[in-house]
Amino acid sequence: MPEAPYYESRYIRANHPHRAQALWLRQTLLLPTAGDPVADVWLMMFDPEGEGNRARKEPYPVGAATYDYDDWTARIGDATLDDRSAQGAIASRSGSARWDLTINRSGQEPVRLLTERGYRAKIPTAKTMVRDPLAQFDGIVEVDGVSLFVDGWTGSVNHNWGTRHTPAYAFGQVCGFDDAPDTTLEIVTARARVGPLLTPSVTLLVFRHERVEIAVRSVLGSLQTHGRYRPFHWTFGGRVGEQMIEGEIVAEPSDVIGLTYTDTDGGSKYCYNSAIASCRVELAGKAFERAELTATRRAMFEILSDVRHDAVPLLA
């Protein structure tokens, strides 16, 4: 087990092929410098036009968690998550949930948002990698007796870890656009903390389209990118060589779930996540024809902040 301060999150998320429905399942470790270590199992269901958005969280003592790295398997209590499947159940005062999912791997290369040096360095304190950006999911998810039957949903398998959450960020992910199902986007606009100071915002991205990858993974590269966000609208863009990308990700408050995150210093922040946001990007350059791509209510958009947003209730 790593030493404090440390956190780790392994999660999957997937979208219905045609409806504004999505699931987001996480298994997390938190080893803080203040407070008790804990392992949490989370399940979020996005269904604003049906049974409503729901979120469930169950904490366990950290001794109930086993994280393997050779075969990348997480076990917390009876819940398990790996590259091939996810099973588990939650029974808490706030409600119950259970899930049984099969993950069909796409064969796509993992998405690394940082350089190799960035993964080894102390800053940024938070690291992220997408193990599979176009996985397919089948199975069932139930929350308080409401069932989502998952049949050929597209999503991702993800791994986050570090010594501290990024102080402020917007994170976005698209696992297939409406008319370009094999195109993916991973993007973040974030500020790091160096001592008591916050750095200016940096926007990093990895965009894959028609077998071409446009990537900005370093602070130096981010001099050619930009990103500005607010709840819940984000504009971004940049130039990579002779390629250009400009875009936006937007979400309605009713499509967002609010959560409370505990950081490794024992403090709390607010996470606002929509797995059914919409993304639009415009492309130009020599690698492919000028085009506009959209992902309608199938993009992930997450903001971490110190500020509560009254339009979005905290569900867990």
Secondary structure as UniProt FT lines:
FT   STRAND          6..15
FT   STRAND          22..31
FT   STRAND          38..46
FT   TURN            48..51
FT   STRAND          54..61
FT   HELIX           62..64
FT   STRAND          65..68
FT   TURN            69..72
FT   STRAND          73..76
FT   TURN            77..78
FT   STRAND          79..81
FT   STRAND          85..92
FT   TURN            93..94
FT   STRAND          95..104
FT   STRAND          111..112
FT   HELIX           116..120
FT   STRAND          126..143
FT   TURN            144..145
FT   STRAND          146..162
FT   STRAND          168..177
FT   TURN            178..179
FT   STRAND          180..191
FT   STRAND          193..194
FT   TURN            195..196
FT   STRAND          197..198
FT   STRAND          202..209
FT   TURN            210..211
FT   STRAND          212..216
FT   TURN            219..220
FT   HELIX           221..224
FT   STRAND          225..230
FT   TURN            231..232
FT   STRAND          233..240
FT   TURN            241..242
FT   STRAND          243..250
FT   HELIX           253..255
FT   STRAND          257..262
FT   TURN            264..265
FT   STRAND          268..284
FT   STRAND          291..305
FT   TURN            310..311
//
